């Protein structure tokens, strides 16, 4: 079977807009009221192309000091990856804003919704058959669902608008509909979208959203909200009368439907040592079986990014000890009391007899990990603690996943490594988790999902009847199978931008974040190196450690003496700006932000 996957070429929409008087850069009511528009399928396609380049929907990650999706978990301040500066929200330091400026509630953050709704209000004007329109309608429904999912994660209840409003529309004074009602609406939209969108192996799906992407988004939203409602039940953040079961069933059904399409598979299954790592540093995934949605860059079109410059070093971000300790040994058991575990005195010891994904996720000085520091094929020796704050190492565990060692990628604004938005492995993890949370998971379900991920790297299968106890499970109050399913998600999706959402939807801040400070590698291994560059020894000596010698990056920060101060009754949701509530008294503030 020929696999055709979605490639979002960044300059495509720009080219289209240039050919049509830049109409997509203008606001809908002033740009496409022209009666000559909305006539042909090409008009419909041109308008729909605009959605692919909206930062609120599919970020291009072109900014300085940006590591793309591989820096999100760090910037969010999770337990698995951190940035040089601690996350203020995790430390309970956010203040209720007076105005919406520079918040996710500001007007410009809602403009993309207006553009989508404008399409939905006007596409039927075109003299195009219903069958030919369906693909573009499916795309609009997909992107509207993605937009509202982002708002849901930030604010919970939000005003819901499905048509273009004018300045005097009564809907401007809408209340915030409940998160449950919002997600129900998104599920209906995606049900319809998935009947309209073509399979990815159909020619008309080339370069556009397809059914596989629609099913994965639906499964992602349903899992998020289903587990949120389950684990926040009985709190100010829960949904009255719901335990999330219906949405968990939907997550299982949507992900299983995607699996059963048999149009996707895992890549690099015959390369146990480096296949996982190679998955994340390609320039083009058009032939990939696993990557469902990605953005392609082009040097010739001057559409590039900078993140390869930062992935060569620490990028002012670092993987944590909590992340590294989660990787199993090659016998499929945890490191606790395991004779296969060689300890963490050295980076090279750390990866011995461990899940191969560990060595493919962090830099290790074993002559197999390559950077570029002014020349090609430079082998990694030690974390760059001596560099400036924008590029330096933070924990000593620097991220290798996503790094493209091709030297040409290092030059400023020359990086063309593609950005991945959706990949098939996530669907396998969603299916396993949803079935586990429903209490219905079988060994066959695991073999269909998690064990395929383990097969790629040559790890033993997860067996329901033979789960070895781990005294360091993240969630000791939950069942062994849930702990292992969550571990697999943590490892497989490491540093891909999912972790904060996982912690929030599991109501797990109290367990994983609050009252804790993240740790890094053992400091001693980086002292006394004969070939260390100038300033390295002094930079290492200046690092703070805990009583056991592990790097403690936030030890000297004011207010972090006893760890993160996340406010459990408040900080799971962002506050509505005060001015918005003043202007519309139907808007109610999120819990404990009054």
Secondary structure, DSSP 4 states (H G I P E B T S, - for coil): -----EEEEHHHHHHHHHTTTTGGGS-HHHHS--TTSS-SHHHHHHHHHGGGG-TTTS----STT--GGGGHHHHTT-SSEEESSPPTTTTT-----SS-TTSTTSGGGGHHHHHHHHHHHHGGGSS--HHHHHHHHHHHHHHHHHHHHHHHHHHSSB----S---TT-GGGGPPPBPHHHHHHHHHHHHHHHHHHSPPTTSGGGTTS--HHHHHHHHHHHHHHHHHHHHHTTTSTTS-TT--SHHHHHHHHHHHHHHHHT-----S-TT-TTTHHHHTTS-S--TT-SSEEEEEE-BTTTTB-B-HHHHHTS-TTEEE-HHHHTTSPBTTSS-STT-TT---SSSHHHHTTTB-HHHHTTB--SSS--EE-SSSSSEEP-S--TTS-TTT--SSS--B-TT----GGGTSTT-B-PPEEEEEHHHHHHHHHHHHHHTT---HHHHHHTHHHHHHHHTPPPP-GGGPPP-TT-TTTTS-HHHHHHHHHHHHHTTTSS-HHHHHHHTT-HHHHTBT-----SBSGGGSS-TTPPTTHHHHHHT--B-TTSBB-TTTTSTT-TTSB---TTTTTSPPPPHHHHHH-TT--PPTT--
